[in-house]
Amino acid sequence: MPEIRVTPAEGTVVVRAGGAVIAESTAALVLEEDGYDPVFYIPRGDIGMNFLEASNKTSTCPHKGQARYFHIAGKSGLIRDAAWSYESPHEAVAAISGFLAFYSDKAAVELL
């Protein structure tokens, strides 16, 4: 199993997509997994959930568990499967439960 670390992000994480700020958080977490770029996970309370629509897509990671996906509803239409969440992650990454992460090629994810 690769080493996975979940730590508090230092600073403010901002997510922009479809001409709007989707999220802004000082309580985000950063997940670092060997062989992958770091990923910011943002608590739902810091996300404009009215911009998101649940997708039918799911996937399973052997190290984190089952993820469900969300579309971003932007001015110019849906940005499909742009975010994901582990509702019941494996114990090793339990801290990300209910947090959402965004694909950086579908939304601008910045640490300020």
Backbone as CSV, one residue per row, in Angstrom:
resi,resn,N_x,N_y,N_z,CA_x,CA_y,CA_z,C_x,C_y,C_z
1,MET,0.846,-1.183,0.000,0.000,0.000,0.000,0.889,1.243,0.000
2,PRO,0.559,2.213,-0.875,1.360,3.447,-0.889,1.133,4.244,0.391
3,GLU,2.117,5.049,0.734,1.940,5.907,1.898,1.002,7.055,1.535
4,ILE,-0.002,7.272,2.390,-0.967,8.362,2.197,-0.951,9.216,3.458
5,ARG,-0.801,10.533,3.252,-0.778,11.473,4.366,-1.900,12.487,4.174
6,VAL,-2.638,12.756,5.244,-3.677,13.783,5.223,-3.323,14.789,6.305
7,THR,-3.106,16.034,5.880,-2.716,17.095,6.809,-3.518,18.363,6.500
8,PRO,-3.610,19.279,7.458,-4.288,20.554,7.172,-3.530,21.340,6.100
9,ALA,-4.272,21.942,5.195,-3.661,22.823,4.193,-3.324,24.134,4.881
10,GLU,-2.165,24.660,4.598,-1.748,25.920,5.213,-2.088,27.068,4.278
11,GLY,-3.109,27.828,4.631,-3.565,28.930,3.801,-5.035,28.752,3.462
12,THR,-5.455,29.468,2.434,-6.841,29.431,1.976,-6.886,28.746,0.621
13,VAL,-7.759,27.750,0.493,-7.951,27.069,-0.781,-9.194,27.664,-1.437
14,VAL,-9.044,28.102,-2.695,-10.144,28.682,-3.459,-10.349,27.850,-4.717
15,VAL,-11.623,27.569,-5.032,-11.973,26.830,-6.245,-12.881,27.724,-7.085
16,ARG,-12.478,27.914,-8.368,-13.274,28.724,-9.299,-13.612,27.868,-10.516
17,ALA,-14.848,27.999,-10.982,-15.263,27.299,-12.199,-16.528,27.935,-12.734
18,GLY,-16.697,27.881,-14.038,-17.917,28.399,-14.645,-18.193,29.843,-14.314
19,GLY,-17.146,30.646,-14.120,-17.322,32.059,-13.847,-17.680,32.404,-12.415
20,ALA,-17.536,31.447,-11.496,-17.920,31.702,-10.101,-16.902,31.095,-9.139
21,VAL,-16.883,31.632,-7.921,-16.120,31.005,-6.844,-17.016,29.905,-6.274
22,ILE,-16.566,28.669,-6.387,-17.335,27.503,-5.946,-17.055,27.210,-4.478
23,ALA,-15.811,27.447,-4.048,-15.428,27.136,-2.668,-14.308,28.063,-2.230
24,GLU,-14.290,28.323,-0.917,-13.191,29.061,-0.286,-13.084,28.543,1.138
25,SER,-11.903,28.037,1.493,-11.777,27.390,2.791,-10.411,27.607,3.429
26,THR,-10.441,27.852,4.746,-9.218,27.852,5.542,-9.132,26.554,6.351
27,ALA,-10.083,25.637,6.119,-10.125,24.362,6.849,-9.928,23.173,5.921
28,ALA,-9.351,23.413,4.745,-9.122,22.333,3.787,-8.023,21.395,4.273
29,LEU,-8.053,20.191,3.737,-7.013,19.197,3.997,-6.270,18.935,2.699
30,VAL,-5.017,18.528,2.820,-4.259,18.116,1.644,-3.927,16.636,1.807
31,LEU,-4.254,15.863,0.777,-3.955,14.438,0.768,-2.778,14.221,-0.167
32,GLU,-1.729,13.634,0.376,-0.533,13.327,-0.412,-0.392,11.817,-0.465
33,GLU,-0.347,11.298,-1.691,-0.240,9.864,-1.922,0.949,9.628,-2.840
34,ASP,1.818,8.708,-2.442,3.009,8.420,-3.235,2.645,8.200,-4.702
35,GLY,3.345,8.908,-5.601,3.144,8.739,-7.034,2.085,9.651,-7.635
36,TYR,1.422,10.482,-6.810,0.368,11.377,-7.303,0.606,12.791,-6.807
37,ASP,0.048,13.760,-7.526,0.093,15.150,-7.076,-0.771,15.300,-5.827
38,PRO,-0.435,16.229,-4.939,-1.287,16.484,-3.766,-2.687,16.924,-4.200
39,VAL,-3.684,16.565,-3.403,-5.081,16.917,-3.689,-5.670,17.614,-2.470
40,PHE,-6.338,18.749,-2.705,-7.008,19.473,-1.633,-8.427,18.942,-1.466
41,TYR,-8.803,18.665,-0.231,-10.160,18.246,0.117,-10.774,19.354,0.956
42,ILE,-11.977,19.773,0.569,-12.615,20.950,1.161,-13.891,20.534,1.889
43,PRO,-14.092,21.029,3.120,-15.324,20.675,3.835,-16.556,21.232,3.116
44,ARG,-17.637,20.444,3.150,-18.871,20.847,2.460,-19.364,22.222,2.896
45,GLY,-19.183,22.560,4.157,-19.654,23.850,4.653,-18.974,25.043,4.011
46,ASP,-17.840,24.814,3.357,-17.094,25.882,2.690,-17.283,25.855,1.173
47,ILE,-18.223,25.048,0.699,-18.487,24.900,-0.737,-19.898,25.397,-1.028
48,GLY,-20.048,26.137,-2.103,-21.381,26.536,-2.552,-22.054,25.321,-3.186
49,MET,-22.655,24.481,-2.355,-23.225,23.223,-2.836,-24.339,23.444,-3.856
50,ASN,-24.906,24.663,-3.903,-25.920,24.960,-4.908,-25.338,24.968,-6.321
51,PHE,-23.999,25.039,-6.449,-23.340,24.957,-7.749,-23.126,23.511,-8.200
52,LEU,-23.334,22.551,-7.305,-23.024,21.153,-7.607,-24.283,20.323,-7.792
53,GLU,-24.193,19.367,-8.704,-25.259,18.394,-8.927,-24.644,17.009,-8.813
54,ALA,-25.323,16.121,-8.104,-24.824,14.752,-7.961,-24.775,14.073,-9.324
55,SER,-23.722,13.336,-9.549,-23.540,12.536,-10.762,-23.882,11.083,-10.435
56,ASN,-24.143,10.303,-11.449,-24.351,8.861,-11.247,-23.031,8.107,-11.162
57,LYS,-21.933,8.778,-11.469,-20.633,8.117,-11.506,-20.121,7.800,-10.099
58,THR,-19.538,6.628,-9.958,-18.813,6.249,-8.749,-17.529,5.560,-9.190
59,SER,-16.582,5.469,-8.291,-15.356,4.708,-8.541,-14.861,4.189,-7.201
60,THR,-13.981,3.217,-7.272,-13.442,2.645,-6.045,-11.928,2.684,-6.085
61,CYS,-11.347,3.215,-5.020,-9.896,3.222,-4.826,-9.591,2.181,-3.756
62,PRO,-8.664,1.281,-4.010,-8.369,0.263,-2.999,-7.814,0.834,-1.701
63,HIS,-7.302,2.067,-1.736,-6.689,2.666,-0.552,-7.594,3.661,0.166
64,LYS,-8.597,4.197,-0.556,-9.463,5.216,0.047,-10.920,4.775,0.159
65,GLY,-11.404,3.955,-0.740,-12.790,3.498,-0.693,-13.563,3.924,-1.921
66,GLN,-14.889,4.028,-1.775,-15.750,4.379,-2.901,-15.987,5.881,-2.945
67,ALA,-15.797,6.442,-4.137,-16.017,7.872,-4.361,-17.299,8.067,-5.154
68,ARG,-17.999,9.153,-4.844,-19.124,9.583,-5.672,-18.756,10.928,-6.270
69,TYR,-19.337,11.236,-7.417,-18.930,12.400,-8.192,-20.032,13.445,-8.286
70,PHE,-19.607,14.666,-8.636,-20.508,15.805,-8.764,-20.164,16.590,-10.023
71,HIS,-21.198,17.115,-10.678,-21.032,18.061,-11.783,-21.072,19.470,-11.185
72,ILE,-20.391,20.403,-11.839,-20.526,21.815,-11.490,-21.495,22.427,-12.492
73,ALA,-22.521,23.087,-11.991,-23.498,23.770,-12.838,-23.023,25.205,-13.033
74,GLY,-22.417,25.459,-14.196,-21.905,26.786,-14.500,-22.828,27.540,-15.440
75,LYS,-22.511,28.788,-15.697,-23.324,29.622,-16.583,-23.444,29.016,-17.978
76,SER,-22.381,28.374,-18.443,-22.376,27.832,-19.806,-22.710,26.340,-19.839
77,GLY,-23.242,25.807,-18.755,-23.633,24.397,-18.745,-22.884,23.611,-17.686
78,LEU,-23.115,22.300,-17.712,-22.496,21.418,-16.717,-21.036,21.155,-17.022
79,ILE,-20.237,21.177,-15.974,-18.860,20.683,-16.055,-18.940,19.309,-15.400
80,ARG,-18.923,18.279,-16.227,-19.257,16.930,-15.793,-18.176,16.308,-14.908
81,ASP,-18.658,15.643,-13.851,-17.787,14.872,-12.956,-16.546,15.666,-12.549
82,ALA,-16.757,16.876,-12.099,-15.663,17.799,-11.780,-15.161,17.677,-10.346
83,ALA,-15.963,17.042,-9.487,-15.593,16.912,-8.072,-15.955,15.516,-7.592
84,TRP,-15.299,15.113,-6.504,-15.618,13.808,-5.927,-15.511,13.860,-4.416
85,SER,-16.141,12.876,-3.778,-16.158,12.795,-2.327,-16.153,11.337,-1.896
86,TYR,-15.459,11.061,-0.814,-15.495,9.751,-0.167,-16.379,9.900,1.066
87,GLU,-17.590,9.367,0.999,-18.529,9.513,2.106,-18.152,8.617,3.287
88,SER,-17.628,7.440,2.997,-17.217,6.479,4.034,-15.848,5.917,3.668
89,PRO,-14.808,6.739,3.753,-13.484,6.284,3.341,-12.898,5.256,4.297
90,HIS,-11.870,4.574,3.831,-11.159,3.636,4.697,-10.588,4.380,5.900
91,GLU,-10.368,3.649,6.974,-9.934,4.233,8.243,-8.662,5.075,8.113
92,ALA,-7.740,4.665,7.268,-6.468,5.380,7.132,-6.643,6.813,6.622
93,VAL,-7.767,7.092,5.938,-8.018,8.428,5.410,-9.378,8.958,5.884
94,ALA,-9.796,8.531,7.064,-11.109,8.902,7.599,-11.312,10.415,7.668
95,ALA,-10.243,11.179,7.775,-10.354,12.640,7.898,-11.028,13.286,6.686
96,ILE,-10.986,12.650,5.512,-11.573,13.256,4.315,-13.056,12.918,4.140
97,SER,-13.626,12.207,5.078,-15.042,11.827,4.989,-15.917,13.065,4.819
98,GLY,-16.716,13.074,3.756,-17.620,14.186,3.517,-16.985,15.420,2.911
99,PHE,-15.674,15.451,2.771,-14.994,16.567,2.105,-15.056,16.315,0.595
100,LEU,-14.939,17.365,-0.211,-14.915,17.225,-1.660,-13.583,17.696,-2.214
101,ALA,-13.178,17.055,-3.304,-11.991,17.456,-4.053,-12.429,17.768,-5.481
102,PHE,-11.675,18.616,-6.158,-12.012,19.048,-7.510,-10.872,18.723,-8.460
103,TYR,-11.215,18.274,-9.671,-10.209,18.043,-10.703,-9.656,19.383,-11.160
104,SER,-8.334,19.517,-11.152,-7.716,20.801,-11.500,-7.811,21.106,-12.987
105,ASP,-8.158,20.131,-13.821,-8.367,20.424,-15.235,-9.819,20.832,-15.535
106,LYS,-10.689,20.790,-14.507,-12.097,21.174,-14.690,-12.469,22.393,-13.851
107,ALA,-11.628,22.716,-12.879,-11.841,23.885,-12.023,-10.469,24.413,-11.620
108,ALA,-10.380,25.703,-11.368,-9.125,26.295,-10.896,-9.070,26.111,-9.379
109,VAL,-8.098,25.337,-8.924,-7.920,25.070,-7.499,-6.627,25.752,-7.081
110,GLU,-6.736,26.734,-6.174,-5.578,27.544,-5.805,-5.400,27.576,-4.293
111,LEU,-4.154,27.546,-3.874,-3.811,27.747,-2.474,-3.260,29.155,-2.341
112,LEU,-3.941,29.982,-1.554,-3.529,31.396,-1.372,-2.838,31.565,-0.031
